[in-house]
Amino acid sequence: MDLEESSTPFTPEVDRRRRMDEPLPVKLIAVADVTLPCNAGLETELDRFYGSMLQFERDPNPDGIVYRADNYRVRLQIIEGLIERECYRPLVIEVQSLGNTEQKLIDREIEYEKQKGVFVGQISLTLLDPAGNYVELVESKKVM
């Protein structure tokens, strides 16, 4: 489609307001920031998992490995030696498309388990992150 020339001169004004970032495509189902244990030496694998695949944003925090979702942060606490876990509850992450995320898991040859929920159409993917923490991926539902 071609636009007609303007009959009056037009120069756009620079918007000096602070720019608001777009929301990230992932959310944590949590009430606050989450801290997970991690062994040393897994930083590149964690960046590929949380950053590249799940689209978290890496927080430039000098205290450790921190990934930011749209609402909260995942802090990975580096522990030397054997990790003792108090519980095995999964970190629940809401993604925009479970189908696209499942295809990424298949392409990266990451093992996962597809689970059906109690309600009709409720599906989740359960897997381990590179640090051995359980992660459950669910799809975001738009509220009308």
C-alpha positions, 0 to 999 in steps of 0.5 A: 500500500502506498501512502500519499504525500503530506500536504503540510510539513511533518517532523516527529517529536522525540518522546522523552518519557522513560521507555517501559520494557516489554514483559518477558514471555515467562512467569514463575508460579510463586509468591516471591523469588525462588532459590534453588541449589546448584553445583559449581560449573553448570553456568553455561548449561543453565544459561542455555536452559533458562536463558536461551530455551525458556527465555528468562533474562539473566540478571547481572548480579555479582552474588551468583546466578540469577534469572529474571522472569516477568514477575520474580527471579530464580536464584541459583545458590552454588553449593560445593559437594553433595546437594541435600534437598529438603523437598522435591517440589517442582519450580512451576514456570508459565510459558506462552506456548507449551507446544513450542517449548515441547519442540525445543525440548525435543530439538535439544534432546532433553528428557521430559514427561507430559502430565495430564491434570485434573481438569480437561485440557490441563497439561504440563511438562515435567523435567530436570534443569541442568542442576537437577532441580525439578521444573514443571512447565505449564501454558499461560491461559488468557483471561477473557 
